[in-house]
Amino acid sequence: MRQIRHLRIIVWVIGMAAILMGFVQSALGQTPFPSDDEVNVIARQLYCPVCENIPLDVCGTKVCAEWREVIREKLAQGWTENQINDYFVQQYGDQVLAKPPRRGINWLLYMLPPVVILGGIFLVIRMYRTKRESVPISRATEPEKNHYIEKMEEELRRRKE
């Protein structure tokens, strides 16, 4: 009788463990639902297709809400940020990106400002050096002579003699 009772307890424990394992496995098998913060990280990198220069994460249009849902679905499927950005670029072109890609004519956006700043610094230094070199050193240290004063001094010397 005792053996039957121990056997029932063992069967009951194994059954409960199997049920618990089923719950754990089904919970682990579910894909995590992306939070709004995870969606907005990617949405900040995209612009609204309807409004001009408004990031997707702050735009209130219906189209942007749909795009955020697409991002949420893609994240739930395991897509990366780059894959999602590439998906929207393939669908709508480079203009949906908040940061233009560094290819083609877009290189000017990245290269022109530093070139202009360096060119300006070069011109200022060159103008400063040119101005310093144009003033003769002898003139800068000697006071300018007045011919009227020289004539007066010469006349006074002659009268004293």
Backbone as CSV, one residue per row, in Angstrom:
resi,resn,N_x,N_y,N_z,CA_x,CA_y,CA_z,C_x,C_y,C_z
1,MET,0.804,-1.172,0.000,0.000,0.000,0.000,0.865,1.261,0.000
2,ARG,1.922,1.152,0.749,2.839,2.278,0.786,3.492,2.501,-0.559
3,GLN,3.779,1.443,-1.231,4.411,1.565,-2.544,3.463,2.239,-3.529
4,ILE,2.198,1.928,-3.443,1.216,2.537,-4.344,1.125,4.035,-4.056
5,ARG,1.151,4.356,-2.773,1.073,5.764,-2.401,2.311,6.514,-2.906
6,HIS,3.494,5.943,-2.756,4.725,6.568,-3.260,4.696,6.663,-4.782
7,LEU,4.144,5.664,-5.419,4.043,5.654,-6.875,3.119,6.772,-7.348
8,ARG,2.010,6.995,-6.643,1.078,8.074,-6.993,1.762,9.447,-6.833
9,ILE,2.524,9.597,-5.778,3.216,10.872,-5.551,4.237,11.118,-6.654
10,ILE,4.966,10.093,-7.030,5.968,10.224,-8.097,5.287,10.573,-9.412
11,VAL,4.189,9.892,-9.741,3.457,10.184,-10.980,2.914,11.608,-10.943
12,TRP,2.401,12.025,-9.780,1.856,13.375,-9.642,2.963,14.419,-9.828
13,VAL,4.142,14.222,-9.246,5.260,15.160,-9.380,5.734,15.218,-10.824
14,ILE,5.841,14.073,-11.474,6.263,14.048,-12.887,5.238,14.757,-13.762
15,GLY,3.970,14.536,-13.508,2.901,15.201,-14.279,2.942,16.703,-14.106
16,MET,3.110,17.177,-12.862,3.184,18.618,-12.603,4.431,19.224,-13.270
17,ALA,5.542,18.500,-13.220,6.769,18.976,-13.867,6.563,19.087,-15.371
18,ALA,5.868,18.113,-15.969,5.605,18.153,-17.406,4.719,19.340,-17.754
19,ILE,3.710,19.602,-16.934,2.818,20.745,-17.192,3.600,22.051,-17.069
20,LEU,4.411,22.172,-16.028,5.216,23.383,-15.852,6.214,23.573,-16.994
21,MET,6.809,22.495,-17.455,7.745,22.579,-18.586,7.025,23.057,-19.846
22,GLY,5.795,22.639,-20.012,5.004,23.097,-21.162,4.771,24.598,-21.114
23,PHE,4.461,25.127,-19.918,4.267,26.568,-19.766,5.562,27.331,-20.021
24,VAL,6.649,26.825,-19.477,7.944,27.483,-19.654,8.350,27.475,-21.117
25,GLN,8.152,26.349,-21.783,8.546,26.255,-23.188,7.692,27.171,-24.049
26,SER,6.390,27.254,-23.778,5.540,28.130,-24.584,5.881,29.593,-24.325
27,ALA,6.272,29.938,-23.090,6.665,31.314,-22.790,7.981,31.655,-23.474
28,LEU,8.914,30.725,-23.512,10.189,30.971,-24.174,10.052,30.995,-25.682
29,GLY,9.093,30.286,-26.223,8.916,30.211,-27.665,8.301,31.463,-28.257
30,GLN,7.655,32.286,-27.422,7.043,33.502,-27.938,8.123,34.534,-28.241
31,THR,7.927,35.246,-29.340,8.862,36.314,-29.669,8.502,37.525,-28.813
32,PRO,9.489,38.234,-28.294,9.180,39.394,-27.457,8.557,40.499,-28.291
33,PHE,7.566,41.145,-27.740,6.893,42.235,-28.425,7.709,43.501,-28.191
34,PRO,8.189,44.169,-29.247,9.058,45.342,-29.080,8.333,46.484,-28.370
35,SER,9.054,47.165,-27.503,8.491,48.308,-26.789,8.478,49.538,-27.693
36,ASP,7.774,50.574,-27.234,7.736,51.817,-27.996,9.124,52.442,-28.105
37,ASP,9.923,52.304,-27.051,11.286,52.857,-27.093,12.126,52.189,-28.173
38,GLU,12.010,50.871,-28.301,12.761,50.148,-29.332,12.306,50.567,-30.724
39,VAL,11.007,50.781,-30.882,10.473,51.222,-32.178,10.945,52.643,-32.476
40,ASN,10.921,53.516,-31.460,11.291,54.917,-31.682,12.772,55.107,-31.968
41,VAL,13.615,54.190,-31.519,15.044,54.281,-31.852,15.222,54.222,-33.361
42,ILE,14.474,53.359,-34.003,14.557,53.242,-35.463,13.743,54.347,-36.134
43,ALA,12.595,54.691,-35.545,11.734,55.715,-36.140,12.424,57.074,-36.185
44,ARG,13.332,57.362,-35.257,14.076,58.630,-35.276,14.987,58.725,-36.488
45,GLN,15.349,57.604,-37.047,16.265,57.588,-38.191,15.527,57.746,-39.517
46,LEU,14.201,57.818,-39.474,13.396,57.927,-40.690,12.546,59.187,-40.633
47,TYR,12.277,59.761,-41.817,11.423,60.947,-41.912,10.049,60.563,-42.435
48,CYS,9.077,61.348,-42.032,7.690,61.158,-42.468,7.613,61.315,-43.992
49,PRO,6.890,60.432,-44.679,6.781,60.549,-46.134,5.838,61.668,-46.574
50,VAL,4.987,62.138,-45.655,3.995,63.157,-45.993,4.487,64.548,-45.592
51,CYS,4.932,64.685,-44.360,5.403,65.974,-43.839,6.877,66.156,-44.189
52,GLU,7.320,67.419,-44.235,8.721,67.682,-44.548,9.539,67.811,-43.275
53,ASN,10.662,67.125,-43.226,11.648,67.231,-42.150,11.079,66.965,-40.758
54,ILE,10.164,66.020,-40.646,9.647,65.613,-39.341,9.989,64.144,-39.146
55,PRO,10.730,63.835,-38.064,11.069,62.437,-37.816,9.828,61.592,-37.572
56,LEU,9.922,60.354,-37.920,8.801,59.422,-37.834,8.326,59.221,-36.397
57,ASP,9.215,59.337,-35.422,8.833,59.060,-34.038,7.954,60.147,-33.428
58,VAL,7.961,61.367,-33.970,7.145,62.444,-33.407,5.985,62.861,-34.307
59,CYS,5.930,62.352,-35.512,4.874,62.738,-36.447,3.565,62.037,-36.063
60,GLY,2.469,62.776,-36.128,1.178,62.231,-35.712,0.279,61.788,-36.855
61,THR,0.781,61.738,-38.090,-0.074,61.353,-39.206,-0.357,59.849,-39.162
62,LYS,-1.406,59.470,-39.866,-1.801,58.064,-39.905,-0.733,57.210,-40.591
63,VAL,-0.117,57.766,-41.619,0.934,57.043,-42.350,2.096,56.715,-41.415
64,CYS,2.482,57.676,-40.590,3.600,57.440,-39.665,3.236,56.401,-38.620
65,ALA,1.992,56.407,-38.156,1.556,55.379,-37.203,1.638,53.995,-37.853
66,GLU,1.269,53.909,-39.121,1.362,52.633,-39.838,2.825,52.211,-40.001
67,TRP,3.694,53.167,-40.308,5.114,52.851,-40.460,5.692,52.357,-39.139
68,ARG,5.304,52.985,-38.025,5.799,52.524,-36.719,5.325,51.100,-36.431
69,GLU,4.116,50.759,-36.856,3.622,49.386,-36.683,4.409,48.410,-37.552
70,VAL,4.770,48.842,-38.754,5.602,47.992,-39.621,6.951,47.756,-38.946
71,ILE,7.523,48.815,-38.360,8.802,48.668,-37.649,8.638,47.681,-36.494
72,ARG,7.539,47.801,-35.739,7.287,46.905,-34.610,7.201,45.453,-35.088
73,GLU,6.501,45.225,-36.209,6.370,43.868,-36.751,7.724,43.316,-37.198
74,LYS,8.498,44.167,-37.868,9.806,43.722,-38.348,10.736,43.395,-37.166
75,LEU,10.682,44.207,-36.110,11.489,43.912,-34.922,11.049,42.602,-34.273
76,ALA,9.741,42.370,-34.230,9.226,41.125,-33.646,9.671,39.910,-34.463
77,GLN,9.879,40.121,-35.756,10.338,39.031,-36.619,11.855,38.829,-36.520
78,GLY,12.527,39.725,-35.798,13.965,39.563,-35.608,14.828,40.389,-36.558
79,TRP,14.254,41.336,-37.260,15.019,42.171,-38.179,15.909,43.127,-37.382
80,THR,17.044,43.516,-37.974,17.945,44.483,-37.353,17.587,45.890,-37.832
81,GLU,18.204,46.898,-37.177,17.968,48.292,-37.580,18.326,48.519,-39.042
82,ASN,19.486,48.019,-39.448,19.930,48.219,-40.832,18.971,47.559,-41.824
83,GLN,18.486,46.377,-41.500,17.553,45.698,-42.406,16.264,46.500,-42.537
84,ILE,15.770,47.057,-41.427,14.532,47.842,-41.473,14.754,49.129,-42.258
85,ASN,15.874,49.810,-42.015,16.173,51.027,-42.782,16.288,50.717,-44.268
86,ASP,16.965,49.624,-44.613,17.086,49.228,-46.017,15.726,48.922,-46.631
87,TYR,14.835,48.319,-45.854,13.484,48.010,-46.339,12.765,49.303,-46.738
88,PHE,12.823,50.321,-45.868,12.134,51.581,-46.177,12.809,52.326,-47.327
89,VAL,14.134,52.229,-47.424,14.838,52.877,-48.538,14.448,52.209,-49.849
90,GLN,14.339,50.892,-49.857,13.925,50.187,-51.081,12.498,50.569,-51.473
91,GLN,11.643,50.779,-50.481,10.251,51.117,-50.762,10.078,52.582,-51.196
92,TYR,10.802,53.516,-50.532,10.511,54.943,-50.707,11.706,55.796,-51.119
93,GLY,12.892,55.225,-51.173,14.068,55.987,-51.597,14.854,56.558,-50.421
94,ASP,15.995,57.182,-50.749,16.897,57.720,-49.729,16.305,58.893,-48.956
95,GLN,15.294,59.567,-49.500,14.760,60.762,-48.841,14.059,60.448,-47.522
96,VAL,13.759,59.178,-47.231,13.124,58.842,-45.953,14.147,58.754,-44.822
97,LEU,15.423,58.733,-45.148,16.455,58.630,-44.112,16.747,59.997,-43.508
98,ALA,16.848,60.061,-42.195,17.192,61.310,-41.515,18.645,61.683,-41.771
99,LYS,19.488,60.680,-41.919,20.906,60.899,-42.186,21.204,60.331,-43.571
100,PRO,21.487,61.196,-44.553,21.706,60.702,-45.915,22.904,59.747,-45.983
101,PRO,22.823,58.740,-46.834,23.946,57.799,-46.954,25.160,58.478,-47.573
102,ARG,26.325,58.001,-47.234,27.580,58.586,-47.732,27.961,57.947,-49.060
103,ARG,27.194,58.269,-50.076,27.507,57.779,-51.414,26.982,58.798,-52.429
104,GLY,27.563,58.781,-53.614,27.131,59.683,-54.669,27.362,61.139,-54.308
105,ILE,26.415,61.988,-54.675,26.518,63.429,-54.445,26.413,63.776,-52.962
106,ASN,25.895,62.856,-52.151,25.752,63.104,-50.717,27.098,63.268,-50.013
107,TRP,28.190,62.826,-50.649,29.506,63.013,-50.050,29.807,64.494,-49.844
108,LEU,29.237,65.349,-50.710,29.463,66.790,-50.556,28.941,67.295,-49.216
109,LEU,27.844,66.738,-48.743,27.289,67.155,-47.453,28.264,66.905,-46.313
110,TYR,29.081,65.885,-46.453,30.015,65.532,-45.388,31.386,66.175,-45.592
111,MET,31.779,66.406,-46.834,33.127,66.901,-47.109,33.200,68.425,-47.235
112,LEU,32.144,69.072,-47.698,32.194,70.503,-47.960,32.427,71.348,-46.704
113,PRO,31.731,71.149,-45.595,31.976,72.012,-44.423,33.423,71.989,-43.915
114,PRO,34.056,70.827,-43.741,35.454,70.879,-43.278,36.385,71.544,-44.290
115,VAL,36.146,71.343,-45.585,36.990,71.960,-46.612,36.850,73.482,-46.564
116,VAL,35.628,73.976,-46.407,35.401,75.422,-46.345,36.066,76.015,-45.101
117,ILE,35.941,75.338,-43.963,36.552,75.838,-42.721,38.068,75.869,-42.845
118,LEU,38.668,74.799,-43.348,40.128,74.769,-43.513,40.592,75.824,-44.519
119,GLY,39.833,76.007,-45.605,40.176,77.037,-46.586,40.117,78.430,-45.975
120,GLY,39.126,78.694,-45.145,39.017,79.990,-44.475,40.178,80.238,-43.524
121,ILE,40.555,79.216,-42.778,41.701,79.346,-41.868,42.972,79.639,-42.662
122,PHE,43.161,78.937,-43.779,44.331,79.158,-44.631,44.366,80.598,-45.150
123,LEU,43.221,81.116,-45.609,43.176,82.487,-46.131,43.465,83.515,-45.048
124,VAL,42.941,83.327,-43.858,43.185,84.282,-42.773,44.666,84.305,-42.417
125,ILE,45.297,83.137,-42.318,46.730,83.076,-42.003,47.541,83.732,-43.108
126,ARG,47.184,83.469,-44.346,47.930,84.047,-45.486,47.797,85.571,-45.510
127,MET,46.583,86.071,-45.285,46.387,87.526,-45.272,47.160,88.165,-44.121
128,TYR,47.195,87.524,-42.965,47.933,88.054,-41.815,49.425,88.127,-42.116
129,ARG,49.968,87.067,-42.712,51.391,87.046,-43.042,51.722,88.086,-44.118
130,THR,50.869,88.223,-45.115,51.096,89.190,-46.183,51.096,90.607,-45.635
131,LYS,50.194,90.893,-44.718,50.116,92.229,-44.147,51.351,92.531,-43.307
132,ARG,51.833,91.559,-42.552,53.032,91.756,-41.734,54.252,91.983,-42.616
133,GLU,54.346,91.271,-43.745,55.507,91.387,-44.623,55.481,92.681,-45.430
134,SER,54.324,93.279,-45.656,54.247,94.484,-46.481,54.721,95.723,-45.746
135,VAL,54.740,95.734,-44.413,55.226,96.885,-43.649,56.731,96.729,-43.462
136,PRO,57.552,97.671,-44.010,59.004,97.551,-43.848,59.401,97.727,-42.385
137,ILE,60.401,96.991,-41.988,60.847,97.020,-40.602,61.481,98.360,-40.268
138,SER,62.276,98.915,-41.196,62.960,100.188,-40.930,61.953,101.306,-40.716
139,ARG,60.889,101.333,-41.468,59.878,102.373,-41.317,59.100,102.190,-40.022
140,ALA,58.943,100.968,-39.612,58.171,100.728,-38.404,58.931,101.194,-37.162
141,THR,60.280,101.196,-37.190,61.069,101.589,-36.019,61.499,103.056,-36.065
142,GLU,61.658,103.652,-37.261,62.083,105.046,-37.404,60.885,105.972,-37.384
143,PRO,61.010,107.067,-36.661,59.922,108.054,-36.746,59.981,108.760,-38.104
144,GLU,58.871,109.187,-38.566,58.803,109.844,-39.869,59.383,111.260,-39.750
145,LYS,60.206,111.630,-40.729,60.857,112.934,-40.697,59.992,113.960,-41.413
146,ASN,60.006,115.140,-40.833,59.258,116.231,-41.414,60.260,117.182,-42.080
147,HIS,60.062,117.458,-43.370,61.012,118.301,-44.117,60.983,119.761,-43.636
148,TYR,59.902,120.233,-43.171,59.800,121.603,-42.669,60.672,121.782,-41.431
149,ILE,60.633,120.753,-40.523,61.441,120.828,-39.305,62.926,120.778,-39.666
150,GLU,63.300,119.973,-40.646,64.702,119.908,-41.074,65.192,121.259,-41.600
151,LYS,64.366,121.937,-42.367,64.757,123.255,-42.903,64.920,124.271,-41.784
152,MET,64.029,124.205,-40.791,64.114,125.149,-39.671,65.400,124.918,-38.868
153,GLU,65.741,123.655,-38.629,66.957,123.352,-37.876,68.201,123.809,-38.647
154,GLU,68.167,123.616,-39.951,69.295,124.037,-40.769,69.452,125.570,-40.736
155,GLU,68.362,126.296,-40.791,68.378,127.744,-40.745,68.891,128.216,-39.394
156,LEU,68.511,127.578,-38.317,68.970,127.973,-36.973,70.474,127.729,-36.841
157,ARG,70.974,126.662,-37.397,72.416,126.401,-37.351,73.202,127.480,-38.093
158,ARG,72.656,127.906,-39.225,73.358,128.921,-39.998,73.387,130.276,-39.258
159,ARG,72.381,130.597,-38.566,72.313,131.873,-37.863,73.250,131.879,-36.661
160,LYS,73.447,130.746,-36.064,74.335,130.698,-34.895,75.781,130.863,-35.338
161,GLU,76.094,130.538,-36.506,77.472,130.625,-36.963,77.832,131.990,-37.286
